[in-house]
Amino acid sequence: MTVGQKNVLEWIGSDLPGPADILSTTVRVPRGSTMGAVGAALGELIGRREALRTLVRDGEQFVCASGTLVAEVVEATGTHRDWSPSGRAFDPAADLPVRASVVTRSGAPFLVGLRVSHVAADLMAMTILGAELAALLAGRTLPPAAYHPADRAVYELSPAGRRRLEGSVGYWARQVAEKPLCAFGLPFRFPDARGHHHVLLGSRPAAEAVAHIVASTGARPPAVVMAAFAALLTSWTGVPGCQLNCLCNNRFSPELRDYVGTVAQETIVPFTASSSFLRSVSRTDAAALAAYRYGRYDPARLTEAKGEAERARGMSCHRDVVVNNTTGHSRVTLPGTGVEPVTDGRVFGAPAEFDVYRLDGRIGCGLGLDARLATADETAGLLGGVERLIVAAADGDVDPAGFGIPPVERGPGWVRARSCWVDLAGVQAAVDLALGLGVARVEAEGDELVAHVGHDIDVSAAAEAVVAAVLREGRHGVVAPSRYARAAGGGRSAR
């Protein structure tokens, strides 16, 4: 398999059976086309694109030389709009990774819907498939597709490909090792709340402002919006920076520009707070470009590296903040202006998820925030602040601190240690769970978190037990002490 295929199988594995592995697109059929012409176009599309007839199992990919695609036929009505083919999860080892439906009006085809396994395509590949199907339905001849997932796997197994992938793993291992511990360390102010508050923003003035900022800084439009959100987030959380988990499309090589397969992978873009918003925009743009250089990696090797970092640091490698840039691919209905709440029950995988849906003509963004950490009004205020900050910065540089929501109050039990906010009571509870009540006392000494233990305690074994308990806890603000000092005997052991 390619690393892209491995990556998708890794992150959807726990979701199967479910819709997490499915992407879709819809193509208009030219007037006067027959069902036979639609079938021929679908057959040619699948024939030219090996990804659409590739099965993956036991770590390998297999390209089918022949097969049958059964397309659903749906007659359109005035009220029915769910014309996509079945949403049943794909079995990558047994199912062709494509399904089709043909929507008819009075028996004549007028739309074709495709659903494709994410193992076979990413968002850019879906755009390519939609354009090629439209061309085939119009009777146009396409040049042969020259590069396929099997070709990609051959490159990744070559010495040059292996060096490239190992270099990326080394880079990300260093990023994880240097990442601030629990940069999103916030108290659960509403511990009984469930899910996320979800809001959407639509703004034409912000789109005009982004164009002005891009002209003055030379940054790309997504960096402007990402920097605005990250600046307000760090101001609210009271931390000097954060790391943004972002997808990189990885299509910088010429052979990948028209490639149908899955090559997008997650990268980490570091953000550092600044009193100058325009400086933050330039830094974010540069940080994103640096991260994208290492956007292709073997997910299994990276998981190993992350595990080593977690054990050494005594903290899970949380995905604190996820940023999704789906411009050109989103079907979200945005507000005409301002911020509106959403009650779609969407499940988010991180405490904060920021979605960029549109950048041309109108800014379209979404924010999901863990309901245990914030109120619905705070979530709306944070996203609304993104618009206000961007619009203000179009007239000149501004300090982001004046555009967000008031900083969160943590209470006396929280301290700054190990470059992050730490919940001392939460750490003490994890230590008590690992060693027993009263065996160790945790406190902050300067920028270090220290556990004092009795003279008869095996410090190394205690440290390992506490790290294991903290990793199981998996909660922001709970980290393993960096030093263990004996209460008697004076011995110390660094950890």
PEFENUR-V406723 format. One record per backbone hydrogen bond with DSSP energy under -0.5 kcal/mol. NH is the residue of the N-H (numbers start at 0). CO is the residue of the C=O. Records with the same first field share a line. If there is no record, write none. Layout:
# PEFENUR-V406723
NH: CO + CO
This chain:
# PEFENUR-V406723
5: 1
6: 2
7: 3
8: 4
9: 5
10: 6
11: 7
12: 8
14: 11
15: 11 + 12
20: 17
21: 18
22: 115
24: 113
26: 111
28: 109
32: 29
37: 33
38: 34
39: 35
40: 36
41: 37
42: 38
43: 39
44: 40
45: 41
46: 42
47: 43
48: 44
49: 47
51: 48
52: 49
53: 50
54: 61
55: 91
56: 59
59: 56
61: 54
63: 52 + 61
69: 67
70: 68
71: 99
73: 71 + 101
75: 73 + 103
82: 80
91: 89
93: 90
94: 90
98: 114
100: 112
101: 71
102: 100 + 110
103: 73
104: 107
107: 104
109: 102
110: 102
111: 26
112: 100
113: 24
114: 98
115: 22
116: 96
117: 20
119: 116
120: 116
121: 260
125: 121
126: 122
127: 123
128: 124
129: 125
130: 126
131: 127
132: 128
133: 129
134: 130
135: 131
136: 132
137: 133
138: 135
139: 134
145: 143
150: 147
151: 147
152: 148
153: 149
154: 150
155: 151
156: 152
157: 153 + 154
160: 154
161: 157
162: 158
163: 159
164: 160
165: 161
166: 162
167: 163
168: 164
169: 165
170: 166
171: 167
172: 168
173: 169
174: 170
175: 171
176: 172
177: 173
178: 174 + 175
180: 417
182: 179
184: 181
185: 183
188: 186 + 371
189: 371
190: 187
192: 189
196: 368
198: 366
199: 339
200: 364
201: 337
202: 362
206: 202
207: 203
208: 204
209: 205
210: 206
211: 207
212: 208
213: 209
214: 210
215: 211
216: 212
217: 213
222: 219
223: 219 + 220
224: 220
225: 221
226: 222
227: 223
228: 224
229: 225
230: 226
231: 227
232: 228
233: 229
234: 230
235: 231
236: 232
237: 233
238: 233
241: 270
243: 268
244: 242 + 320
245: 243 + 266
246: 322
247: 264
255: 252
256: 253
258: 255
259: 146
260: 258
262: 260
264: 247
266: 245
268: 243 + 266
269: 267
270: 241
272: 239
276: 274 + 397
279: 275
280: 276
281: 277
282: 278
283: 279
284: 280
285: 281
286: 282
287: 283
288: 284
289: 285
290: 286
291: 287
292: 288 + 289
293: 290
294: 291
296: 294
298: 296
301: 297
302: 298
303: 299
304: 300
305: 301
306: 302
307: 303
308: 304
309: 305
310: 306
311: 307
312: 308
313: 309
314: 309
317: 315
319: 317
320: 242
321: 351
322: 244
323: 353
324: 322
325: 323 + 355
327: 356
328: 325
329: 325
333: 331
337: 201
339: 199
341: 197
351: 319
352: 367
353: 321
354: 352 + 365
355: 323
356: 354 + 363
357: 363
360: 358
361: 359
362: 202
363: 357
364: 200
365: 354
366: 198
367: 352
368: 196
369: 350
370: 194
372: 369
373: 369
378: 374
379: 375
380: 376
381: 377
382: 378
383: 379
384: 380
385: 381 + 382
386: 382
387: 383
388: 384
389: 385
390: 386
391: 387
392: 388
393: 389 + 390
394: 391
395: 392
399: 397
401: 398
402: 399
407: 235
409: 407
413: 410
414: 421
416: 414 + 419
417: 446
419: 416
421: 414
422: 476
423: 412 + 421
426: 422
427: 423
428: 424
429: 425
430: 426
431: 427
432: 428
433: 429
434: 430
435: 431
438: 435
440: 451
442: 449
444: 447
445: 443
447: 444
449: 442 + 447
450: 482
451: 440
452: 450 + 484
453: 438
456: 453
458: 456
461: 457
462: 458
463: 459
464: 460
465: 461
466: 462
467: 463
468: 464
469: 465
470: 466
471: 467
472: 468
473: 469
477: 474
478: 476
479: 313
481: 448
482: 448
483: 492
484: 450
485: 490
486: 452
492: 483
494: 481
